Amino acid sequence: MLKYTSPFELGATLYMPVLQKDALEYIAGRKLPKLRSMVLCLEDALLETDVLVGLDTLEKTLIRIGQVKAEAEDKRFPLVFVRPRNLEMARRISEMAGIHNIDGFVAPKVRPGDHEKWVNAVRDTDLYIMPTLETPEVFDVGAMTALRDEFLSNAPDRVLALRVGGNDLMSCLGLRRVGKTTLYEGPLFYTISMLMSVMKSKGFDLTAPVFEILDEEDQKALRDEVTRDVNFGFVGKTIIHPSQIDIVQNAFRVTGSDFEAAKRILDVDAPAVFKFGGSMCEPATHRSWAQRMLSRAEVYGVIPEQAAEVTSFNSATVPLRALD
């Protein structure tokens, strides 16, 4: 049985080669205590000639993870996922000793027709799947709608989140990111919007693409991009360097006004329409937003703000312009 994991717990997700010698230090929370999730990679980060040693190293690591967790039961560990090269490798890994000590697989290059195969590969485990959307089909709304319907009809509870592979999608266009700009200012803006509309409208969360510029001067661009990520509804973001952890995860903190508004919207005695913090609140339509705010706050905390005044309205008699 799958243990419940909130997608918001992903936060900043760090990819790491499975052969990295100190990988267990990160998994144990000793190297980067703030890291919320990580991926041991056997795909792009592993040469073909190193596959066998990579698999052997992974199995030993899986066993050690169990030992580390047993030694510190009350400690929070980052979520750990494995990215195999392909389905065949995923099946092999799913039979390894200690496989239950991780949280799931990152499935690379998932296309329409692939999801059921991945579900079958992990059927005898309690692992999540995070399909990665990074192939030319991602630009086709029809293909993404078909893939979404596959998720819905084949163990949708297995899908913790969908990962958007920004670099691979840019590569499909023969492009790469230009420094000091966000993905929302380039050709992926439509694709990101479309994926959010198609997938999230049916309950599937998404994580945002990596920001691969490491120049200190570009940290403002990273902050701008993560702010857009959060506003778009992404639940996490791939990172490539520890310096990005705080920037990403701080962006998911909830403002005091949003937290208070969410609580009031979800209150069983909430009016049908009311004004709070300068905005109209309508529980019938804002409930989903409010639930997400509380989920984020539970993981990342709240930024304190001065309490805002609440005004109730009779929605049947007060015109909307009176709420301005």
LONU-318071 format. One record per residue (C-alpha): residue number from 1; residue in three letters; x, y, z. Coordinates in nm, 2 decimals. Each point is the difference from the previous one (the first is absolute). Example, Ala and Ser with C-alpha at 12.3 -4.5 7.8 and 13.67 -1.06 7.14 Angstrom:
REM LONU-318071
(node 1 "ala" (1.23 -0.45 0.78))
(node 2 "ser" (0.14 0.34 -0.07))
REM end
This chain:
REM LONU-318071
(node 1 "met" (0.00 0.00 0.00))
(node 2 "leu" (0.13 0.35 -0.09))
(node 3 "lys" (0.08 0.22 0.29))
(node 4 "tyr" (-0.14 0.35 -0.05))
(node 5 "thr" (0.25 0.26 -0.10))
(node 6 "ser" (-0.10 0.36 -0.08))
(node 7 "pro" (0.15 0.11 -0.33))
(node 8 "phe" (0.10 0.32 0.17))
(node 9 "glu" (0.25 -0.20 0.20))
(node 10 "leu" (0.21 -0.02 -0.32))
(node 11 "gly" (0.13 0.36 0.03))
(node 12 "ala" (0.34 0.04 -0.16))
(node 13 "thr" (0.09 -0.33 -0.16))
(node 14 "leu" (0.37 -0.07 -0.05))
(node 15 "tyr" (0.12 -0.25 -0.26))
(node 16 "met" (0.31 -0.19 0.09))
(node 17 "pro" (0.20 -0.27 -0.19))
(node 18 "val" (-0.05 -0.34 0.17))
(node 19 "leu" (0.38 -0.04 0.01))
(node 20 "gln" (0.05 0.32 0.20))
(node 21 "lys" (0.21 -0.12 0.29))
(node 22 "asp" (-0.17 0.21 0.27))
(node 23 "ala" (-0.35 -0.06 -0.12))
(node 24 "leu" (-0.10 -0.16 0.33))
(node 25 "glu" (0.10 0.31 0.19))
(node 26 "tyr" (-0.26 0.19 -0.19))
(node 27 "ile" (-0.26 -0.27 0.05))
(node 28 "ala" (0.07 -0.01 0.37))
(node 29 "gly" (-0.05 0.38 0.02))
(node 30 "arg" (0.35 0.06 0.12))
(node 31 "lys" (0.13 0.19 -0.31))
(node 32 "leu" (-0.30 0.22 -0.08))
(node 33 "pro" (-0.25 -0.01 0.29))
(node 34 "lys" (-0.25 0.23 -0.18))
(node 35 "leu" (-0.02 -0.22 -0.31))
(node 36 "arg" (-0.35 -0.14 -0.04))
(node 37 "ser" (0.04 -0.24 -0.29))
(node 38 "met" (0.27 -0.15 -0.22))
(node 39 "val" (0.04 -0.24 -0.30))
(node 40 "leu" (0.27 -0.26 -0.04))
(node 41 "cys" (0.06 0.00 -0.37))
(node 42 "leu" (0.09 -0.30 -0.22))
(node 43 "glu" (-0.10 0.17 -0.32))
(node 44 "asp" (0.18 0.31 -0.13))
(node 45 "ala" (0.25 0.01 0.29))
(node 46 "leu" (0.13 -0.35 -0.07))
(node 47 "leu" (0.22 -0.12 -0.29))
(node 48 "glu" (-0.12 -0.32 -0.17))
(node 49 "thr" (0.33 -0.17 0.11))
(node 50 "asp" (-0.09 0.08 0.36))
(node 51 "val" (-0.35 -0.15 0.01))
(node 52 "leu" (0.09 -0.32 0.17))
(node 53 "val" (0.20 0.16 0.27))
(node 54 "gly" (-0.27 0.27 0.03))
(node 55 "leu" (-0.27 -0.27 0.07))
(node 56 "asp" (0.22 -0.17 0.25))
(node 57 "thr" (0.07 0.33 0.18))
(node 58 "leu" (-0.37 0.07 0.00))
(node 59 "glu" (-0.10 -0.32 0.17))
(node 60 "lys" (0.27 0.05 0.27))
(node 61 "thr" (-0.13 0.35 0.05))
(node 62 "leu" (-0.36 -0.12 0.03))
(node 63 "ile" (0.10 -0.23 0.28))
(node 64 "arg" (0.20 0.27 0.18))
(node 65 "ile" (-0.29 0.24 -0.02))
(node 66 "gly" (-0.21 -0.24 0.21))
(node 67 "gln" (0.28 -0.03 0.25))
(node 68 "val" (0.04 0.38 0.02))
(node 69 "lys" (-0.37 0.05 0.05))
(node 70 "ala" (-0.02 -0.26 0.27))
(node 71 "glu" (0.28 0.17 0.19))
(node 72 "ala" (-0.20 0.33 0.01))
(node 73 "glu" (-0.37 -0.07 -0.01))
(node 74 "asp" (-0.11 0.35 0.11))
(node 75 "lys" (0.20 0.19 -0.26))
(node 76 "arg" (-0.14 0.14 -0.33))
(node 77 "phe" (0.18 -0.14 -0.30))
(node 78 "pro" (-0.03 0.14 -0.35))
(node 79 "leu" (-0.23 -0.19 -0.24))
(node 80 "val" (0.22 -0.23 -0.22))
(node 81 "phe" (-0.08 -0.10 -0.35))
(node 82 "val" (0.19 -0.20 -0.26))
(node 83 "arg" (0.02 0.09 -0.37))
(node 84 "pro" (0.07 -0.31 -0.20))
(node 85 "arg" (0.10 0.00 -0.37))
(node 86 "asn" (-0.30 -0.19 -0.12))
(node 87 "leu" (-0.29 -0.23 0.10))
(node 88 "glu" (0.22 -0.31 -0.01))
(node 89 "met" (0.23 0.15 0.26))
(node 90 "ala" (-0.29 0.12 0.21))
(node 91 "arg" (-0.13 -0.36 0.02))
(node 92 "arg" (0.34 -0.12 0.10))
(node 93 "ile" (0.03 0.27 0.27))
(node 94 "ser" (-0.35 -0.06 0.13))
(node 95 "glu" (0.11 -0.35 0.10))
(node 96 "met" (0.31 0.11 0.19))
(node 97 "ala" (0.05 -0.05 0.37))
(node 98 "gly" (-0.09 0.32 0.19))
(node 99 "ile" (-0.22 0.14 -0.28))
(node 100 "his" (-0.26 0.09 0.26))
(node 101 "asn" (0.24 0.25 0.16))
(node 102 "ile" (-0.05 0.26 -0.28))
(node 103 "asp" (-0.31 0.19 -0.11))
(node 104 "gly" (-0.03 -0.07 -0.37))
(node 105 "phe" (0.13 0.02 -0.35))
(node 106 "val" (0.05 0.29 -0.23))
(node 107 "ala" (-0.11 -0.14 -0.34))
(node 108 "pro" (0.20 0.16 -0.28))
(node 109 "lys" (-0.14 0.11 -0.34))
(node 110 "val" (-0.36 -0.12 0.06))
(node 111 "arg" (-0.21 0.00 -0.32))
(node 112 "pro" (-0.36 -0.09 -0.07))
(node 113 "gly" (-0.03 -0.38 0.04))
(node 114 "asp" (0.28 -0.03 0.26))
(node 115 "his" (-0.18 0.05 0.34))
(node 116 "glu" (-0.16 -0.34 0.03))
(node 117 "lys" (0.34 -0.16 -0.05))
(node 118 "trp" (0.15 0.21 0.28))
(node 119 "val" (-0.29 -0.09 0.23))
(node 120 "asn" (0.06 -0.37 -0.08))
(node 121 "ala" (0.37 0.04 0.07))
(node 122 "val" (-0.06 0.11 0.36))
(node 123 "arg" (-0.33 -0.18 0.07))
(node 124 "asp" (0.16 -0.22 0.27))
(node 125 "thr" (0.14 0.30 0.19))
(node 126 "asp" (-0.14 0.29 0.19))
(node 127 "leu" (0.19 0.25 -0.21))
(node 128 "tyr" (-0.12 0.32 -0.17))
(node 129 "ile" (0.06 0.09 -0.36))
(node 130 "met" (0.10 0.34 -0.12))
(node 131 "pro" (-0.03 0.00 -0.38))
(node 132 "thr" (0.23 0.25 -0.18))
(node 133 "leu" (-0.15 0.20 -0.28))
(node 134 "glu" (0.30 0.08 -0.23))
(node 135 "thr" (-0.06 -0.14 -0.35))
(node 136 "pro" (-0.14 0.17 -0.32))
(node 137 "glu" (-0.35 -0.13 0.08))
(node 138 "val" (-0.02 0.24 0.29))
(node 139 "phe" (-0.06 0.29 -0.25))
(node 140 "asp" (-0.31 -0.18 -0.13))
(node 141 "val" (-0.31 0.07 0.21))
(node 142 "gly" (-0.17 -0.30 -0.14))
(node 143 "ala" (0.28 -0.23 0.10))
(node 144 "met" (0.01 0.14 0.35))
(node 145 "thr" (-0.37 -0.04 0.03))
(node 146 "ala" (0.03 -0.36 -0.10))
(node 147 "leu" (0.28 -0.05 0.25))
(node 148 "arg" (-0.20 0.16 0.28))
(node 149 "asp" (-0.29 -0.24 -0.07))
(node 150 "glu" (0.25 -0.28 0.03))
(node 151 "phe" (0.10 0.13 0.34))
(node 152 "leu" (-0.37 0.01 0.10))
(node 153 "ser" (-0.07 -0.35 -0.11))
(node 154 "asn" (0.31 -0.17 0.13))
(node 155 "ala" (0.07 0.04 0.38))
(node 156 "pro" (-0.01 0.38 0.01))
(node 157 "asp" (0.08 -0.02 0.37))
(node 158 "arg" (0.35 -0.12 -0.10))
(node 159 "val" (0.08 0.34 -0.16))
(node 160 "leu" (0.14 0.22 0.27))
(node 161 "ala" (0.08 0.28 -0.25))
(node 162 "leu" (0.09 0.05 -0.36))
(node 163 "arg" (0.35 0.14 -0.07))
(node 164 "val" (0.04 0.25 -0.28))
(node 165 "gly" (0.34 -0.04 -0.17))
(node 166 "gly" (0.07 0.35 -0.11))
(node 167 "asn" (0.35 -0.05 -0.15))
(node 168 "asp" (-0.11 -0.30 -0.21))
(node 169 "leu" (-0.30 0.19 -0.12))
(node 170 "met" (0.22 0.30 -0.10))
(node 171 "ser" (0.23 -0.25 -0.17))
(node 172 "cys" (-0.29 -0.12 -0.21))
(node 173 "leu" (-0.02 0.36 -0.13))
(node 174 "gly" (0.37 0.03 -0.05))
(node 175 "leu" (0.02 0.26 0.27))
(node 176 "arg" (0.15 0.05 0.35))
(node 177 "arg" (-0.08 0.24 0.28))
(node 178 "val" (0.13 0.35 -0.04))
(node 179 "gly" (0.15 0.14 0.33))
(node 180 "lys" (-0.20 0.24 0.22))
(node 181 "thr" (-0.33 -0.10 -0.15))
(node 182 "thr" (-0.27 -0.24 0.13))
(node 183 "leu" (-0.16 -0.28 -0.19))
(node 184 "tyr" (-0.32 0.20 0.00))
(node 185 "glu" (0.17 0.25 -0.23))
(node 186 "gly" (0.08 -0.26 -0.27))
(node 187 "pro" (-0.16 -0.25 -0.23))
(node 188 "leu" (-0.09 -0.24 0.29))
(node 189 "phe" (-0.25 0.24 0.14))
(node 190 "tyr" (-0.29 -0.15 -0.21))
(node 191 "thr" (0.11 -0.35 0.08))
(node 192 "ile" (0.02 0.06 0.37))
(node 193 "ser" (-0.34 0.16 0.00))
(node 194 "met" (-0.15 -0.28 -0.21))
(node 195 "leu" (0.14 -0.27 0.22))
(node 196 "met" (-0.13 0.16 0.32))
(node 197 "ser" (-0.34 0.04 -0.16))
(node 198 "val" (-0.02 -0.36 -0.14))
(node 199 "met" (0.16 -0.18 0.30))
(node 200 "lys" (-0.09 0.20 0.31))
(node 201 "ser" (-0.36 0.04 -0.10))
(node 202 "lys" (-0.03 -0.38 0.05))
(node 203 "gly" (0.19 0.00 0.33))
(node 204 "phe" (0.36 -0.07 -0.11))
(node 205 "asp" (0.26 0.23 0.15))
(node 206 "leu" (0.31 0.11 -0.19))
(node 207 "thr" (0.35 0.10 0.10))
(node 208 "ala" (0.18 0.28 -0.17))
(node 209 "pro" (0.30 -0.02 -0.23))
(node 210 "val" (0.36 0.05 0.12))
(node 211 "phe" (0.16 0.35 -0.01))
(node 212 "glu" (0.35 -0.10 -0.12))
(node 213 "ile" (0.17 0.34 0.02))
(node 214 "leu" (0.23 0.01 0.30))
(node 215 "asp" (0.14 0.35 -0.04))
(node 216 "glu" (-0.05 0.20 0.33))
(node 217 "glu" (-0.13 0.29 -0.20))
(node 218 "asp" (-0.28 -0.22 -0.13))
(node 219 "gln" (-0.15 -0.08 0.34))
(node 220 "lys" (-0.26 0.27 -0.06))
(node 221 "ala" (-0.11 -0.18 -0.31))
(node 222 "leu" (-0.03 -0.32 0.20))
(node 223 "arg" (-0.21 0.18 0.26))
(node 224 "asp" (-0.22 0.14 -0.27))
(node 225 "glu" (-0.04 -0.34 -0.16))
(node 226 "val" (-0.08 -0.18 0.32))
(node 227 "thr" (-0.26 0.27 0.09))
(node 228 "arg" (-0.16 -0.07 -0.34))
(node 229 "asp" (0.02 -0.37 0.06))
(node 230 "val" (-0.18 0.03 0.33))
(node 231 "asn" (-0.27 0.23 -0.14))
(node 232 "phe" (-0.05 -0.24 -0.29))
(node 233 "gly" (-0.07 -0.28 0.24))
(node 234 "phe" (0.32 -0.21 -0.01))
(node 235 "val" (0.07 -0.20 0.32))
(node 236 "gly" (0.38 -0.02 -0.03))
(node 237 "lys" (0.30 0.07 -0.22))
(node 238 "thr" (0.30 -0.19 -0.12))
(node 239 "ile" (0.33 0.15 0.11))
(node 240 "ile" (0.36 -0.06 -0.10))
(node 241 "his" (0.18 0.17 0.29))
(node 242 "pro" (-0.04 0.02 0.38))
(node 243 "ser" (0.00 0.38 -0.02))
(node 244 "gln" (-0.34 -0.02 -0.17))
(node 245 "ile" (-0.17 -0.18 0.29))
(node 246 "asp" (-0.09 0.30 0.22))
(node 247 "ile" (-0.11 0.21 -0.29))
(node 248 "val" (-0.24 -0.27 -0.13))
(node 249 "gln" (-0.14 -0.11 0.33))
(node 250 "asn" (-0.04 0.35 0.15))
(node 251 "ala" (-0.22 0.08 -0.30))
(node 252 "phe" (-0.25 -0.27 0.11))
(node 253 "arg" (-0.05 0.17 0.34))
(node 254 "val" (-0.35 0.13 0.04))
(node 255 "thr" (-0.06 0.37 0.08))
(node 256 "gly" (-0.19 0.07 0.32))
(node 257 "ser" (-0.29 0.15 -0.19))
(node 258 "asp" (-0.04 -0.30 -0.23))
(node 259 "phe" (0.02 -0.23 0.29))
(node 260 "glu" (-0.27 0.19 0.19))
(node 261 "ala" (-0.22 0.03 -0.31))
(node 262 "ala" (0.03 -0.38 -0.06))
(node 263 "lys" (-0.10 -0.08 0.36))
(node 264 "arg" (-0.30 0.24 -0.03))
(node 265 "ile" (-0.11 -0.15 -0.33))
(node 266 "leu" (0.01 -0.35 0.14))
(node 267 "asp" (-0.18 0.10 0.32))
(node 268 "val" (-0.34 -0.19 0.01))
(node 269 "asp" (-0.17 0.32 0.10))
(node 270 "ala" (0.16 0.21 -0.28))
(node 271 "pro" (-0.24 0.24 -0.18))
(node 272 "ala" (-0.08 -0.07 -0.36))
(node 273 "val" (0.20 0.30 -0.10))
(node 274 "phe" (0.22 0.22 0.21))
(node 275 "lys" (0.28 0.25 -0.03))
(node 276 "phe" (0.34 -0.07 0.16))
(node 277 "gly" (0.33 0.17 -0.06))
(node 278 "gly" (-0.13 0.21 -0.28))
(node 279 "ser" (-0.13 -0.29 -0.20))
(node 280 "met" (-0.33 -0.18 -0.04))
(node 281 "cys" (-0.01 -0.34 0.15))
(node 282 "glu" (-0.26 -0.25 -0.12))
(node 283 "pro" (0.02 -0.35 0.17))
(node 284 "ala" (-0.19 -0.17 -0.28))
(node 285 "thr" (0.27 0.08 -0.25))
(node 286 "his" (0.31 0.07 0.21))
(node 287 "arg" (-0.01 -0.32 0.21))
(node 288 "ser" (0.26 -0.19 -0.21))
(node 289 "trp" (0.24 0.30 0.01))
(node 290 "ala" (-0.05 0.02 0.38))
(node 291 "gln" (0.08 -0.37 0.05))
(node 292 "arg" (0.32 0.04 -0.20))
(node 293 "met" (0.10 0.30 0.21))
(node 294 "leu" (-0.04 -0.20 0.32))
(node 295 "ser" (0.19 -0.29 -0.15))
(node 296 "arg" (0.29 0.23 -0.10))
(node 297 "ala" (0.00 0.16 0.34))
(node 298 "glu" (0.01 -0.33 0.18))
(node 299 "val" (0.33 -0.08 -0.19))
(node 300 "tyr" (0.16 0.34 -0.04))
(node 301 "gly" (-0.15 0.22 0.27))
(node 302 "val" (-0.16 0.34 0.00))
(node 303 "ile" (0.15 0.35 -0.05))
(node 304 "pro" (-0.15 0.21 0.28))
(node 305 "glu" (-0.20 0.30 -0.10))
(node 306 "gln" (-0.23 0.25 0.17))
(node 307 "ala" (-0.35 -0.14 0.03))
(node 308 "ala" (-0.24 0.13 -0.26))
(node 309 "glu" (-0.36 0.12 0.06))
(node 310 "val" (-0.28 -0.23 -0.10))
(node 311 "thr" (-0.33 0.13 -0.14))
(node 312 "ser" (-0.30 -0.23 -0.08))
(node 313 "phe" (-0.24 0.06 -0.28))
(node 314 "asn" (-0.34 -0.13 -0.11))
(node 315 "ser" (0.09 -0.12 -0.34))
(node 316 "ala" (-0.36 0.02 -0.11))
(node 317 "thr" (-0.03 0.38 0.06))
(node 318 "val" (0.35 0.14 -0.03))
(node 319 "pro" (0.14 0.07 -0.35))
(node 320 "leu" (0.35 -0.12 -0.07))
(node 321 "arg" (0.12 0.36 -0.05))
(node 322 "ala" (-0.07 0.06 0.37))
(node 323 "leu" (0.28 -0.25 0.07))
(node 324 "asp" (0.26 0.20 -0.18))
REM end
